Amino acid sequence: MRQKGIVYCSTGSHYRVKFNGAFYDCRIKGKFRIKGIKSTNPIAVGDRVWFDRESDGVKKTGVITEIESRQNYIVRKSVNLSKQIHIIASNIDQVFLMITFKTPTTFPAFIDRFLVTAKAYEIKTILVFNKIDLYTAQELKDMRSLKGVYEKIGYDCYEVVAKEDNSLGEIKKTMAKKVSVFSGHSGVGKSTLLNSLSPGLDLKTANVSTQHEQGQHTTTFAEMFDLEGGAKIIDTPGIKGFGVVDIQKEELSGYFREFSVLRSQCKFNNCLHTTEPQCAVKVALEAGEIAQSRYKSYLQLLDDDALYR
């Protein structure tokens, strides 16, 4: 019998689909391609799919036959096939990017690349600055200076201690009745925060390597969970790099909020904000109205040929 469900877990060959309160272990039959998308995984967590039920016994199984059109999706570059993408999750309301100033360090370039990607796929991003209990007074000051850069251009930002539930109230409110993705480098505290939000999840956590200040991958594939208040969360594997694809160089500045509002004031319509005369973005940069870190990230992205393939 054909039914419609939501993919809660994708391991690459098997998919856990929820229908009418029950989970079905599903597979796909033969090759399954999504028109216009070159991805390594045909089905992602969050996909709304049609499947044929094979069994309604103790072990519920089915075969996925169709994927409905995606509202949006977020991707990363495939590790092995640079010209392809890996879809991390789809049909998302918002993504929480978790950031740590140390153990491990989240650099502004990574944050900005992530924000460009999310903007390209029309997904709202909220920045969560975690582990504030570990910082010295100077580190806390520097972290808040960085946070101020993003608050100034309109991003919602929170300071939290992921292991302390009493610091997560605003995040809980923001998540109500929405599908949220939690992402960021390995070791920034995604699983710890999600366990604090809902202790019943019991997600695995691991310490950060003191030798390389890198997190260990405790989440190996994306998975969706139901929380109280109608909230759904998608836990994702830690990512060391994030993929931006199919953006033209002339369009890139449109994905930087503070650049976008100034583009019409530049002398040239196709201004890249590098060496062109009478560039409103460079004037704002020199006046301190645009953060140097943001402009540096823009130049790095502009020079990344992988973005435009």
Secondary structure, DSSP 8 states (H G I E B T S, - for coil): -EEEEEEEEE-SS-EEEEETTEEEEEEE-S----TT--BS-SS-BT-EEEEEEEE-SSS-EEEEEEE---S-EEEEE-SS-TTSEEEEEES-SEEEEEE-SSSS---HHHHHHHHHHHHHTT-EEEEEE--GGG--HHHHHHHHHHHHHHHHTT--EEE--TT-GGG-HHHHHHHTTSEEEEE-STTSSHHHHHHHH-GGG--------TTT--------S-EEEE-GGG-EEEE----SS----S--GGGGGGGSHHHHTTGGGSSSTT--SSS-SS-HHHHHHHTTSS-HHHHHHHHHHHT-GGGG-
